[in-house]
Amino acid sequence: MKILGQIAFLLLLGGIWCQNNRNSKAGARTTKKSGGNQGRDAGPSLLVTDVTPGNTGSTRGAGGTGASAESGQDSAAAARTAGQQTDDMRLHFLKNTQVTCNDGTPAGFYLKEFRGSRRWLLFLEGGFCCYSKETCDSRYQNIPRLMSSSVWPQTKRGSGILSSQAEENPHWHNANIVYVPTSLSIILLWLQKVSSEYTFMGSLIIREVIKDLIPKGIKQAKVVMLSGTSAGGIGVLLNIERVASQLEQLGAEAQVRGLVDSGWFLENELQGLVNCPGEASCSFEHPMKIGFRLWNGVVPDRCRQLYKRGEEWQCIYGHKIYSTLTSPLFVVQWLYDEEQLRGENIYVGGQSMSVEQWQYLQNLGLKFKNSLRDVTGVFAASCISHSAISKSNWMTFQVRGTSLPRALQCWDRSLEATRNNRTPAKGCPFHLVDTCLSPQCNPTCPPLVDQATQQELTLLQMLVAMGLDLQKLGLDPQGGADSLASMVSNGG
C-alpha cells in the first residue's frame, strides 16, 4: 500500500508540473503576440479591441504592453463599468478586401452604434490630396496614416458632432456614428483607379461602407447624414447623390442629407505657382487639374454635363455643383477660410503678407457670401479658421445669436416638417451669414495664433507681426478693437 501511495503522489506532482508548464507557454505566446503589435499604434498604451481581418474577438494592448488576453478582458469589463469605453468608435475593416487604401492595406471605418436609433451620421475625414508620384511618395513617408490603415488606432473618440455626449452634441449624440478615415490621399473621395504604385478607391470605399452597415440596420434608417470636413466636405458634394441612390436600391426609405464643413472652395485669383514643389505651396486648382488624370476622377453625371471634356474637375466647387443636387445640403463655411487663403499663398500667422494679399483677404468674405446666396442651409461666420463641426468647442460659434448646433437643429426640423406636409416653425433660423464682412469681426471666432510663438493675437497684432503698416492700411495701431471696428459693421 505504501508503494501504491508513493506512485499516486508522484503522478499527482507530474500532472501539476505539466499543467503549469502548459500555462507558462500559453502566457508566453500571448505576451509575444501582444508585444508584436507595437508598430501598429504609435500612440500611448491603451486598451483596444483587435479587429484585424479574421480576428474579431481578441483584446490586446495597442501600445504593446504585453498584457494577456485574459487581463485585457478584465480591464475592458472594468473600463465599461467605469463608463470609459462607451464613447469610443471601433475600427471595422471592409469585408471586401479588394477595396483598399492607397498602399493596398485594408480600407475600413469606425463605428459607434446607438441601439434603437434610426439616425445615421457618416463622416468623411479631410486631408487634402496627393496628385503625382512625388507628392504621394512624400505624403506616404511623412503622414502615413493618410495613405495606410496599418497605423490606425483600433478606437477613436469623436468630438463636436461626432460626440456621444449630449452636453457637447445636443442634437446628434444619440445617432449611429460612422467615421471614414482618410486613406485615399485625394481631395475627391469618389475617385477609383489602380496605378502601378498607389490605389485610389474613394467611391468604392464609401459604397462598401454602406454595404457593411446593412447588418447594423442602416436599411431601416430614417435619416442618413453624409458629412465631411475640408476634403471630406468635397467628398460629400460628389457622393451624396450616389449614396442616396444606393440606399434607395437597397429598399431603404431614409432621407439622405449632406453636411459640408469647410469644403466650399472658390476659384483662385492671385498668381499661383505653376510648378509647385509640394502640396502646401500649390494653388487649389493646380493639383485638381493634374490629379484628375492620375485619379481617373468621375464626377456626378448632372454636373459633368455642364463642362466639356477635361474640365469636369470643376464640379469640385460647391457653387458649381450645388444646383445639380437633389438631396438637401447644409454648408458650414468660414468666410475667411484658412485653406482658401493658403491656396493663394497666404498663411495668416505663418509668414509675411503683402498689401495685395491683405486686400484679397478683406474681399474674400463678400465673395464667399455671394457664392452661398442660393444655398438653403448655411452657417457662415466671418472668421479666419478651417473646419468646425468636429471641434469640441463647436457650440461656442454663433452667427446673429444662433449657435452652429442650433442652426443644424432648425434645418433638421424644417426638413422634417416639409417631409410631413407641415409648416416649418418660425423663429428657428438656418440660413445664417454674418452681417459684418471683415476678418475676425465675429466675437465668437476662434482666436488667431502666431505660428512662431504659439501666442494668441488680435487681428491688428497679427497684421503687424506679418509686416504690414497699419497706418498705410488706414488703421490706427493704438486703436485696438475700436480701430478694427471702424472697418466693419455689427458682427456676431
Residue pairs with C-beta under 8 A, 6 or more apart in sequence:
27 68
30 68
30 69
31 66
31 68
33 60
34 60
34 61
34 64
34 65
34 66
34 67
34 68
35 64
35 66
36 64
37 50
37 60
37 61
37 62
37 64
38 63
38 64
40 62
40 150
40 151
41 48
41 62
41 63
41 151
41 152
41 153
41 154
42 151
43 62
43 63
43 153
44 63
45 61
45 62
45 63
45 64
45 65
46 61
46 62
46 63
46 155
47 59
47 61
47 62
47 72
47 75
47 76
47 79
47 85
48 59
48 60
48 61
48 62
48 153
48 154
48 155
49 58
49 59
49 76
49 90
49 154
49 155
50 58
50 59
50 60
50 154
51 90
51 91
51 92
51 93
51 154
52 93
53 93
53 97
53 106
58 69
58 72
59 69
59 72
59 73
59 75
59 76
60 67
60 69
60 72
61 67
61 72
62 153
62 154
67 75
76 85
79 85
80 86
86 164
87 112
87 157
87 158
87 163
87 164
87 165
88 112
88 155
88 156
88 157
89 110
89 111
89 112
89 155
89 156
89 157
89 158
89 162
89 177
89 179
90 110
90 111
90 112
90 154
90 155
91 108
91 109
91 110
91 152
91 153
91 154
91 155
91 156
92 108
92 109
92 110
92 111
92 212
93 106
93 107
93 108
93 149
94 106
94 107
94 108
94 109
94 205
94 208
94 209
94 212
95 208
95 211
95 212
96 208
96 211
97 106
99 107
99 201
99 204
99 205
99 208
100 106
100 107
100 199
100 201
101 107
101 147
101 148
101 149
101 183
101 184
101 199
102 136
102 140
102 147
102 148
102 183
102 184
102 185
102 198
102 199
102 200
103 140
103 147
103 148
103 150
103 198
103 199
104 199
105 148
105 149
105 150
105 183
106 149
107 149
107 183
107 201
107 205
107 208
108 149
108 152
108 181
109 178
109 179
109 180
109 181
109 209
109 212
110 155
110 156
110 178
110 179
110 180
110 181
111 176
111 177
111 178
111 179
111 213
111 216
112 158
112 164
112 176
112 177
113 176
113 216
114 164
114 174
114 175
114 176
114 177
117 174
117 175
117 176
118 217
118 220
118 221
118 222
118 223
118 254
119 172
119 174
119 175
119 176
119 221
119 222
119 223
119 225
120 175
120 176
120 178
120 213
120 218
120 221
120 223
120 224
120 225
120 254
121 161
121 162
121 172
121 175
121 176
121 177
121 178
121 225
121 227
122 178
122 180
122 209
122 224
122 225
122 226
122 227
122 243
123 158
123 161
123 162
123 177
123 178
123 179
123 180
123 227
123 228
123 229
123 232
123 390
124 180
124 189
124 206
124 226
124 227
124 228
124 229
124 231
124 232
124 233
124 235
124 236
124 239
125 179
125 180
125 181
125 182
125 228
125 229
125 232
126 182
126 228
126 229
126 230
126 231
126 232
126 233
126 262
126 263
126 387
127 143
127 146
127 182
127 185
127 230
127 231
127 232
128 187
128 230
128 231
128 279
128 339
129 185
129 186
129 187
129 188
129 231
129 279
129 287
129 291
130 136
130 138
130 139
130 147
130 185
130 186
130 279
130 291
131 287
131 288
131 290
131 291
131 294
131 295
132 290
132 291
132 294
133 197
135 278
135 279
135 287
136 147
136 185
136 197
136 198
138 278
138 279
139 146
139 147
139 185
139 279
140 147
140 148
140 185
140 198
144 150
144 151
145 151
145 152
145 181
145 182
145 183
146 182
146 183
146 185
147 183
147 184
147 185
147 198
148 183
149 181
149 183
152 181
156 179
158 164
158 177
158 179
158 390
159 168
159 390
159 391
159 392
160 168
160 169
160 388
160 389
160 390
160 391
160 392
160 394
161 169
161 172
161 227
161 259
161 389
161 390
161 394
161 405
161 408
162 169
162 177
162 179
162 390
163 169
163 173
163 392
164 173
164 174
164 177
165 173
166 173
166 174
168 392
168 395
169 405
170 395
170 405
170 409
171 405
171 408
171 409
171 412
172 225
172 408
175 225
176 216
176 217
176 218
178 209
178 213
180 205
180 206
180 209
180 232
182 231
182 232
183 205
184 191
184 200
184 201
184 202
184 205
185 198
185 200
186 200
186 202
186 231
186 291
186 295
187 231
187 234
187 287
187 288
187 291
187 316
188 202
188 231
188 234
188 235
188 238
188 291
188 295
188 297
188 316
189 202
189 203
189 205
189 206
189 228
189 231
189 232
189 234
189 235
189 238
189 239
190 202
190 203
190 206
190 235
190 238
190 239
190 242
190 297
190 298
190 299
191 200
191 201
191 202
191 203
191 295
191 296
191 297
191 298
192 200
192 201
192 202
192 203
192 204
192 296
192 298
193 199
193 200
193 294
193 295
193 296
194 200
194 201
195 294
200 294
200 295
200 296
202 235
203 239
203 242
203 298
206 235
206 239
206 242
206 243
207 242
207 246
210 218
210 243
210 246
210 247
210 250
214 250
218 224
218 247
218 252
218 254
219 247
219 250
219 251
219 252
220 252
221 247
221 252
221 254
222 253
222 254
222 255
223 254
223 255
223 257
223 412
224 243
224 247
224 252
224 254
224 255
224 256
224 257
225 256
225 257
225 258
225 259
226 236
226 239
226 240
226 243
226 256
226 257
226 258
226 259
227 236
227 258
227 259
227 260
227 261
227 389
228 234
228 235
228 236
228 259
228 260
228 261
228 263
229 261
229 262
229 263
229 387
229 388
229 389
229 390
230 261
230 262
230 263
230 339
230 386
230 387
231 263
232 261
232 263
233 260
233 261
233 262
233 263
233 264
234 260
234 263
234 265
234 316
234 318
235 263
236 258
236 259
236 260
236 263
236 329
237 258
237 260
237 263
237 315
237 316
237 318
237 321
237 322
237 325
237 329
238 299
238 300
238 315
238 316
238 321
240 256
240 258
240 325
240 327
240 329
241 300
241 302
241 325
241 326
241 327
242 300
243 256
244 256
244 326
244 327
247 254
247 256
255 328
255 415
255 419
256 327
257 327
257 328
257 329
257 330
257 415
258 325
258 327
258 328
258 329
258 330
259 329
259 330
259 332
259 389
259 408
260 318
260 329
260 330
260 331
260 332
260 333
261 332
261 333
261 387
261 388
261 389
261 390
262 332
262 333
262 334
262 337
262 339
262 386
262 387
262 388
263 318
264 318
264 319
264 331
264 333
264 368
264 371
264 372
265 284
265 316
265 317
265 318
265 337
265 339
265 340
265 343
266 317
266 319
266 340
266 364
266 367
266 368
266 371
267 285
267 317
268 283
268 284
268 285
268 343
268 344
269 344
269 360
270 344
270 345
270 356
270 357
270 360
272 282
272 283
272 285
272 286
272 343
272 344
272 345
273 281
273 282
273 283
273 286
273 345
274 286
276 282
276 283
276 286
279 287
280 342
281 345
282 343
283 343
283 344
283 345
284 339
284 340
284 343
285 343
288 313
288 316
289 313
291 297
292 312
292 313
297 312
297 313
298 304
299 312
299 313
299 315
299 316
299 321
300 315
300 321
300 324
302 324
303 312
303 315
303 320
303 321
303 324
304 312
304 315
306 315
306 320
306 324
307 314
307 315
314 320
315 321
318 331
318 371
319 371
319 372
322 329
322 374
322 375
323 374
328 376
328 377
328 411
328 415
329 375
329 376
329 377
330 376
330 377
330 378
330 379
330 408
330 411
330 430
331 372
331 375
331 377
331 378
331 379
331 380
332 378
332 379
332 380
332 388
332 389
332 404
333 368
333 372
333 378
333 379
333 380
334 380
334 381
334 383
334 384
334 385
334 386
334 388
335 364
335 365
335 368
335 369
335 380
335 381
335 382
335 383
335 433
335 434
335 437
336 361
336 364
336 365
336 368
336 382
336 383
336 384
336 385
336 439
336 440
337 364
337 368
337 385
337 386
338 348
338 384
338 385
338 386
339 386
340 364
341 347
341 348
341 361
341 364
341 384
344 357
344 360
345 357
346 353
346 357
346 360
346 361
347 451
348 361
348 384
348 448
348 462
348 466
349 448
349 449
349 450
349 451
349 457
349 462
349 465
349 466
350 451
350 452
351 466
352 466
352 467
353 361
353 463
353 466
353 467
353 468
355 468
355 472
355 473
358 463
358 468
358 473
361 439
362 438
362 439
365 382
365 434
365 437
365 438
365 439
366 437
368 380
369 380
369 433
369 437
372 378
372 380
372 433
375 431
376 411
376 430
376 431
377 407
377 408
377 411
377 430
377 431
378 430
378 431
378 432
378 433
379 388
379 397
379 399
379 404
379 407
379 408
379 430
379 432
380 399
380 432
380 433
380 434
381 397
381 398
381 399
381 434
381 442
381 444
381 445
382 434
382 436
382 437
382 438
382 439
382 440
382 441
382 442
382 445
382 491
383 397
383 439
383 440
383 442
383 445
383 446
384 439
384 440
384 445
384 448
384 459
385 445
385 446
388 394
388 397
388 404
389 404
393 446
394 404
394 405
395 403
395 404
395 405
396 403
396 444
397 403
397 404
397 444
397 445
397 446
398 404
398 442
398 444
398 492
399 407
399 432
399 433
399 434
399 442
399 492
400 429
400 432
400 434
400 435
400 492
401 492
402 410
402 429
402 432
407 429
407 430
407 432
408 430
409 428
410 428
410 429
410 430
411 430
413 424
413 425
413 428
414 424
414 425
414 428
414 430
417 423
417 424
417 425
418 424
434 441
434 442
434 491
434 492
435 489
435 490
435 491
436 442
436 488
436 489
436 490
436 491
436 492
437 488
437 489
438 484
438 487
438 488
438 491
439 459
440 448
440 458
440 459
440 484
441 484
441 485
441 487
441 488
441 491
441 492
442 491
442 492
443 491
443 492
444 492
447 456
447 457
448 456
448 457
448 458
448 459
448 462
449 455
449 456
449 457
450 456
450 457
450 462
450 465
457 465
458 480
458 481
458 484
459 484
460 470
460 475
460 477
460 479
460 480
460 483
460 484
463 470
463 473
463 475
464 470
464 477
470 476
470 477
470 483
471 477
474 487
475 483
475 484
475 486
475 487
476 482
476 483
477 483
479 486
